[in-house]
Amino acid sequence: MKVYIQIKSAGNRSAARRAENPFAPKTPDRLARVPYELPDSVSTLRELIAALVRIEVGRYNEKGADRQLIPFLTGEEIREQAETGRVGFGRIWSKKKAEEAEAVRNACQCAEDGLVRIFQNDTEIAGLDSPVRLREGDCLTFIRLTFLSGRLW
């Protein structure tokens, strides 16, 4: 079943604030909708998180292997990456692979602790054992809450 996950890329600028007009008023960035293929057997939030984490761990572990003899970037890839402030080949230099079971436990713990809010279309899903009824084309939004700390001078 195909669902969409909304993702906000760090540092991504809106079309109005490009290098040719850096003083243009900032407009809110849209969240990119990224398609994911999930199994039909997902019935709880815990199973949803586990399925998504397995996909991402697989991508991460696959990314470390070199596929090209001589890696290169196209001009378009360089421009897109320059907008976020970092241009690179996306290679992971560490030889250590991510542990799937540990990543699933960590993601579930984050959801249980309230560090992540998860929405299906416009409805929040709360509780790891809450039922989830995904339909083709549903949009899932994951919001990671960041706590700020500091002190006044």
Accessible surface in RSA format (square Angstrom, percent):
REM  Atomic radii and reference values for relative SASA: ProtOr
REM  Chains: A
REM  Algorithm: Lee & Richards
REM  Probe-radius: 1.40
REM  Slices: 20
REM RES _ NUM      All-atoms   Total-Side   Main-Chain    Non-polar    All polar
REM                ABS   REL    ABS   REL    ABS   REL    ABS   REL    ABS   REL
RES MET A   1    46.61  24.1  26.45  17.5  20.15  48.0  32.04  27.2  14.56  19.3
RES LYS A   2    82.44  40.2  82.33  50.5   0.12   0.3  31.54  28.4  50.90  54.2
RES VAL A   3     0.00   0.0   0.00   0.0   0.00   0.0   0.00   0.0   0.00   0.0
RES TYR A   4    55.35  25.8  55.35  31.5   0.00   0.0  23.84  17.9  31.51  38.8
RES ILE A   5    12.10   6.9  12.10   9.0   0.00   0.0  12.10   8.7   0.00   0.0
RES GLN A   6    44.03  24.6  38.17  27.9   5.86  13.9   0.00   0.0  44.03  33.4
RES ILE A   7    67.73  38.5  64.50  48.1   3.23   7.8  67.26  48.4   0.48   1.3
RES LYS A   8    95.49  46.6  70.55  43.3  24.93  59.4  59.20  53.3  36.28  38.6
RES SER A   9    49.96  42.2  41.74  55.7   8.22  18.9  18.07  38.5  31.89  44.7
RES ALA A  10    90.69  83.4  69.58 107.4  21.11  48.0  78.21 110.1  12.48  33.1
RES GLY A  11    47.61  58.7   0.00   N/A  47.61  58.7  34.63  95.0  12.98  29.1
RES ASN A  12    64.66  44.6  59.34  57.3   5.33  12.8   2.00   4.8  62.66  60.6
RES ARG A  13   129.74  54.5 120.59  61.5   9.14  21.8  23.84  32.6 105.90  64.2
RES SER A  14    15.82  13.4   7.62  10.2   8.20  18.9  14.96  31.9   0.86   1.2
RES ALA A  15    78.61  72.3  60.69  93.7  17.92  40.8  60.87  85.7  17.75  47.0
RES ALA A  16    45.00  41.4  26.72  41.2  18.27  41.6  38.67  54.5   6.32  16.8
RES ARG A  17    82.69  34.7  81.80  41.7   0.90   2.1   2.84   3.9  79.85  48.4
RES ARG A  18    69.16  29.0  66.75  34.0   2.40   5.7  21.84  29.8  47.32  28.7
RES ALA A  19    90.97  83.6  65.58 101.2  25.39  57.8  70.61  99.4  20.37  53.9
RES GLU A  20   147.76  84.8 107.65  81.4  40.11  95.5  70.82 137.0  76.93  62.8
RES ASN A  21    74.00  51.0  72.55  70.1   1.44   3.5  18.03  43.4  55.97  54.1
RES PRO A  22    66.57  48.5  57.47  52.4   9.10  33.1  60.21  49.7   6.36  39.5
RES PHE A  23   187.39  93.8 159.16  98.6  28.22  73.4 164.45  99.7  22.94  65.6
RES ALA A  24    11.10  10.2   6.40   9.9   4.70  10.7  10.20  14.4   0.90   2.4
RES PRO A  25   109.25  79.6  98.61  89.9  10.65  38.7 109.14  90.1   0.11   0.7
RES LYS A  26   139.45  68.0 110.90  68.0  28.55  68.0  57.91  52.1  81.54  86.9
RES THR A  27    60.36  42.9  59.53  60.4   0.83   2.0  52.66  70.7   7.70  11.6
RES PRO A  28   127.19  92.7 102.21  93.2  24.99  90.8 113.18  93.4  14.01  87.1
RES ASP A  29    41.23  28.9  15.49  15.4  25.73  60.9  11.87  27.9  29.36  29.3
RES ARG A  30   221.36  92.9 196.77 100.3  24.58  58.5  74.91 102.4 146.44  88.8
RES LEU A  31    73.05  40.7  56.96  40.7  16.09  40.4  56.97  40.0  16.07  43.3
RES ALA A  32    54.19  49.8  43.82  67.6  10.37  23.6  53.70  75.6   0.49   1.3
RES ARG A  33   126.53  53.1 100.38  51.2  26.15  62.3  40.16  54.9  86.37  52.3
RES VAL A  34    46.19  30.4  45.35  41.1   0.83   2.0  46.19  40.1   0.00   0.0
RES PRO A  35    67.32  49.1  57.81  52.7   9.50  34.5  58.10  48.0   9.22  57.3
RES TYR A  36    16.06   7.5  12.13   6.9   3.93  10.2   5.86   4.4  10.20  12.6
RES GLU A  37   113.47  65.1  96.66  73.1  16.80  40.0  63.60 123.0  49.87  40.7
RES LEU A  38     3.15   1.8   0.08   0.1   3.07   7.7   1.55   1.1   1.60   4.3
RES PRO A  39    70.45  51.3  57.51  52.4  12.94  47.0  69.32  57.2   1.13   7.0
RES ASP A  40   112.30  78.7  85.03  84.6  27.27  64.5  34.66  81.6  77.64  77.4
RES SER A  41    92.53  78.2  67.57  90.2  24.96  57.5  59.15 126.0  33.38  46.8
RES VAL A  42    15.07   9.9   4.03   3.7  11.04  26.6   4.81   4.2  10.26  27.8
RES SER A  43    56.60  47.8  53.26  71.1   3.34   7.7  39.28  83.6  17.32  24.3
RES THR A  44    32.91  23.4  32.91  33.4   0.00   0.0  29.97  40.3   2.94   4.4
RES LEU A  45     4.19   2.3   4.19   3.0   0.00   0.0   4.19   2.9   0.00   0.0
RES ARG A  46    97.61  41.0  97.61  49.8   0.00   0.0  44.45  60.7  53.16  32.2
RES GLU A  47    75.28  43.2  70.73  53.5   4.55  10.8  35.24  68.2  40.04  32.7
RES LEU A  48     0.00   0.0   0.00   0.0   0.00   0.0   0.00   0.0   0.00   0.0
RES ILE A  49     8.19   4.7   7.39   5.5   0.80   1.9   8.18   5.9   0.01   0.0
RES ALA A  50     8.79   8.1   8.79  13.6   0.00   0.0   8.79  12.4   0.00   0.0
RES ALA A  51     8.97   8.2   5.26   8.1   3.72   8.5   7.79  11.0   1.18   3.1
RES LEU A  52    16.51   9.2  16.35  11.7   0.16   0.4  16.51  11.6   0.00   0.0
RES VAL A  53    23.59  15.5  22.00  19.9   1.59   3.8  23.59  20.5   0.01   0.0
RES ARG A  54   116.09  48.7 109.48  55.8   6.62  15.8  37.37  51.1  78.73  47.7
RES ILE A  55    47.21  26.9  38.15  28.4   9.06  21.8  45.29  32.6   1.92   5.2
RES GLU A  56    74.17  42.6  71.20  53.9   2.97   7.1  42.76  82.7  31.41  25.6
RES VAL A  57    13.48   8.9  12.41  11.2   1.08   2.6  13.43  11.7   0.05   0.1
RES GLY A  58    38.31  47.2   0.00   N/A  38.31  47.2  34.71  95.3   3.60   8.1
RES ARG A  59   117.32  49.3 109.75  55.9   7.57  18.0  51.95  71.0  65.37  39.6
RES TYR A  60    91.20  42.6  86.54  49.2   4.66  12.1  65.55  49.3  25.65  31.6
RES ASN A  61    35.40  24.4  31.55  30.5   3.86   9.3  15.60  37.5  19.81  19.1
RES GLU A  62   103.67  59.5  95.02  71.9   8.65  20.6  30.01  58.1  73.65  60.1
RES LYS A  63   111.15  54.2  97.88  60.1  13.27  31.6  52.76  47.5  58.39  62.2
RES GLY A  64    14.98  18.5   0.00   N/A  14.98  18.5   8.99  24.7   5.98  13.4
RES ALA A  65    59.93  55.1  45.01  69.5  14.92  33.9  54.32  76.5   5.61  14.9
RES ASP A  66    96.24  67.4  63.21  62.9  33.02  78.1  24.98  58.8  71.26  71.1
RES ARG A  67   166.80  70.0 123.37  62.9  43.43 103.4  67.53  92.3  99.27  60.2
RES GLN A  68    92.05  51.5  77.24  56.4  14.81  35.3  34.75  74.0  57.30  43.5
RES LEU A  69   175.18  97.6 141.51 101.2  33.66  84.6 147.24 103.4  27.94  75.2
RES ILE A  70   133.85  76.2 125.30  93.3   8.55  20.6 125.95  90.7   7.90  21.4
RES PRO A  71    67.73  49.4  58.02  52.9   9.70  35.3  58.02  47.9   9.70  60.3
RES PHE A  72   129.92  65.0 117.46  72.8  12.46  32.4 120.53  73.1   9.39  26.9
RES LEU A  73    41.13  22.9  20.60  14.7  20.52  51.6  20.60  14.5  20.52  55.2
RES THR A  74    65.79  46.8  58.85  59.7   6.94  16.5  62.18  83.5   3.60   5.4
RES GLY A  75    39.43  48.6   0.00   N/A  39.43  48.6  25.71  70.6  13.72  30.7
RES GLU A  76   105.38  60.5 103.69  78.4   1.68   4.0  29.06  56.2  76.32  62.3
RES GLU A  77    71.10  40.8  70.11  53.0   0.99   2.4  22.25  43.0  48.84  39.9
RES ILE A  78    78.39  44.6  78.39  58.4   0.00   0.0  78.39  56.4   0.00   0.0
RES ARG A  79   154.44  64.8 150.49  76.7   3.95   9.4  73.04  99.8  81.40  49.3
RES GLU A  80    98.79  56.7  92.50  70.0   6.29  15.0  37.89  73.3  60.90  49.7
RES GLN A  81    52.09  29.1  50.20  36.7   1.89   4.5  24.43  52.0  27.66  21.0
RES ALA A  82    58.23  53.5  38.90  60.0  19.33  44.0  41.81  58.9  16.43  43.5
RES GLU A  83    61.69  35.4  50.60  38.3  11.09  26.4  24.05  46.5  37.64  30.7
RES THR A  84    59.70  42.5  37.56  38.1  22.14  52.8  30.08  40.4  29.62  44.8
RES GLY A  85    68.04  83.9   0.00   N/A  68.04  83.9  34.55  94.8  33.49  75.0
RES ARG A  86   190.44  80.0 180.82  92.2   9.62  22.9  65.13  89.0 125.32  75.9
RES VAL A  87    73.66  48.5  43.12  39.0  30.54  73.6  43.12  37.5  30.54  82.8
RES GLY A  88    22.98  28.3   0.00   N/A  22.98  28.3  19.50  53.5   3.48   7.8
RES PHE A  89   121.79  60.9  88.39  54.7  33.41  86.9  90.14  54.7  31.65  90.6
RES GLY A  90    36.06  44.5   0.00   N/A  36.06  44.5  30.35  83.3   5.71  12.8
RES ARG A  91    68.88  28.9  48.29  24.6  20.59  49.0  23.20  31.7  45.68  27.7
RES ILE A  92    33.75  19.2  29.06  21.7   4.68  11.3  32.36  23.3   1.39   3.8
RES TRP A  93   199.43  80.0 180.52  87.4  18.91  44.4 158.89  84.7  40.54  65.8
RES SER A  94    66.48  56.2  44.58  59.5  21.90  50.5  40.52  86.3  25.97  36.4
RES LYS A  95   180.29  88.0 154.26  94.6  26.03  62.0 122.68 110.4  57.61  61.4
RES LYS A  96   160.80  78.4 145.66  89.4  15.14  36.0  97.41  87.7  63.39  67.5
RES LYS A  97   103.97  50.7  97.18  59.6   6.78  16.1  78.77  70.9  25.20  26.8
RES ALA A  98    35.20  32.4  18.46  28.5  16.74  38.1  28.30  39.9   6.90  18.3
RES GLU A  99   109.23  62.7 101.71  76.9   7.53  17.9  26.59  51.4  82.64  67.5
RES GLU A 100    76.66  44.0  71.73  54.3   4.92  11.7  20.25  39.2  56.40  46.1
RES ALA A 101    64.79  59.6  54.11  83.5  10.68  24.3  60.92  85.8   3.87  10.3
RES GLU A 102   103.96  59.7 102.94  77.9   1.02   2.4  29.29  56.6  74.67  61.0
RES ALA A 103    28.29  26.0  19.19  29.6   9.10  20.7  25.54  36.0   2.75   7.3
RES VAL A 104    24.53  16.1  24.53  22.2   0.00   0.0  24.53  21.3   0.00   0.0
RES ARG A 105   154.44  64.8 147.55  75.2   6.90  16.4  77.32 105.7  77.13  46.7
RES ASN A 106    94.37  65.1  88.08  85.1   6.29  15.2  17.73  42.7  76.63  74.1
RES ALA A 107    27.78  25.5  18.06  27.9   9.72  22.1  24.79  34.9   2.99   7.9
RES CYS A 108    10.47   7.9  10.37  11.6   0.09   0.2   7.89  20.0   2.58   2.8
RES GLN A 109    88.56  49.5  86.24  63.0   2.32   5.5  36.43  77.5  52.13  39.5
RES CYS A 110    33.21  25.1  32.60  36.4   0.62   1.5   2.84   7.2  30.37  32.7
RES ALA A 111    19.17  17.6   3.64   5.6  15.52  35.3   3.88   5.5  15.28  40.5
RES GLU A 112   113.42  65.1  81.55  61.7  31.88  75.9  32.85  63.5  80.57  65.8
RES ASP A 113    87.70  61.4  54.99  54.7  32.71  77.3  21.00  49.4  66.70  66.5
RES GLY A 114    25.99  32.0   0.00   N/A  25.99  32.0  20.78  57.0   5.21  11.7
RES LEU A 115    61.98  34.5  61.98  44.3   0.00   0.0  61.98  43.5   0.00   0.0
RES VAL A 116    33.00  21.7  26.25  23.8   6.76  16.3  26.25  22.8   6.76  18.3
RES ARG A 117   105.83  44.4 104.60  53.3   1.23   2.9  11.88  16.2  93.95  56.9
RES ILE A 118     3.94   2.2   3.19   2.4   0.75   1.8   3.19   2.3   0.75   2.0
RES PHE A 119    53.55  26.8  53.55  33.2   0.00   0.0  53.55  32.5   0.00   0.0
RES GLN A 120    25.02  14.0  22.98  16.8   2.04   4.9   5.88  12.5  19.15  14.5
RES ASN A 121    63.02  43.5  48.85  47.2  14.17  34.1  29.87  71.9  33.15  32.0
RES ASP A 122   141.22  98.9 113.05 112.5  28.17  66.6  37.93  89.3 103.29 103.0
RES THR A 123    94.86  67.5  91.45  92.7   3.41   8.1  62.66  84.2  32.20  48.7
RES GLU A 124    70.88  40.7  49.22  37.2  21.65  51.5  15.02  29.0  55.86  45.6
RES ILE A 125    18.44  10.5  10.02   7.5   8.42  20.3  13.58   9.8   4.86  13.2
RES ALA A 126    71.26  65.5  53.48  82.5  17.78  40.5  58.29  82.1  12.98  34.4
RES GLY A 127    47.11  58.1   0.00   N/A  47.11  58.1  35.80  98.3  11.31  25.3
RES LEU A 128    13.62   7.6   7.34   5.3   6.28  15.8   7.34   5.2   6.28  16.9
RES ASP A 129   105.71  74.0  86.36  86.0  19.35  45.7  36.89  86.8  68.82  68.6
RES SER A 130    28.86  24.4  22.65  30.2   6.21  14.3  14.50  30.9  14.37  20.1
RES PRO A 131    86.97  63.4  71.90  65.5  15.07  54.8  72.48  59.8  14.49  90.1
RES VAL A 132     4.42   2.9   0.00   0.0   4.42  10.7   1.06   0.9   3.36   9.1
RES ARG A 133   171.44  72.0 162.67  82.9   8.77  20.9  75.47 103.1  95.97  58.2
RES LEU A 134    18.54  10.3   1.81   1.3  16.74  42.1   1.81   1.3  16.74  45.0
RES ARG A 135   144.18  60.5 140.28  71.5   3.90   9.3  71.54  97.8  72.64  44.0
RES GLU A 136   123.73  71.0  97.12  73.5  26.61  63.4  61.19 118.4  62.54  51.1
RES GLY A 137    35.72  44.1   0.00   N/A  35.72  44.1  20.99  57.6  14.73  33.0
RES ASP A 138     8.94   6.3   7.52   7.5   1.42   3.4   1.37   3.2   7.57   7.6
RES CYS A 139    13.14   9.9  13.04  14.5   0.10   0.2  10.09  25.6   3.05   3.3
RES LEU A 140     0.00   0.0   0.00   0.0   0.00   0.0   0.00   0.0   0.00   0.0
RES THR A 141    17.31  12.3  17.31  17.5   0.00   0.0  11.55  15.5   5.76   8.7
RES PHE A 142    63.01  31.5  43.59  27.0  19.42  50.5  43.59  26.4  19.42  55.6
RES ILE A 143    76.43  43.5  73.68  54.9   2.74   6.6  76.43  55.0   0.00   0.0
RES ARG A 144   191.22  80.3 168.79  86.0  22.43  53.4  58.36  79.8 132.85  80.5
RES LEU A 145    64.73  36.1  55.94  40.0   8.79  22.1  57.69  40.5   7.05  19.0
RES THR A 146    98.59  70.1  70.36  71.3  28.23  67.3  61.25  82.3  37.33  56.4
RES PHE A 147   150.43  75.3 125.33  77.6  25.10  65.3 127.80  77.5  22.64  64.8
RES LEU A 148   167.33  93.2 134.26  96.1  33.07  83.1 136.25  95.7  31.08  83.6
RES SER A 149   118.80 100.4  77.99 104.1  40.80  94.0  51.36 109.4  67.44  94.5
RES GLY A 150    74.48  91.9   0.00   N/A  74.48  91.9  38.72 106.3  35.76  80.1
RES ARG A 151   178.24  74.8 152.71  77.8  25.53  60.8  68.61  93.8 109.63  66.4
RES LEU A 152   175.84  97.9 153.83 110.1  22.01  55.3 154.55 108.5  21.29  57.3
RES TRP A 153   252.81 101.5 182.43  88.3  70.38 165.2 185.90  99.1  66.91 108.6
END  Absolute sums over single chains surface
CHAIN  1 A    11647.0       9470.7       2176.4       6709.4       4937.6
END  Absolute sums over all chains
TOTAL         11647.0       9470.7       2176.4       6709.4       4937.6
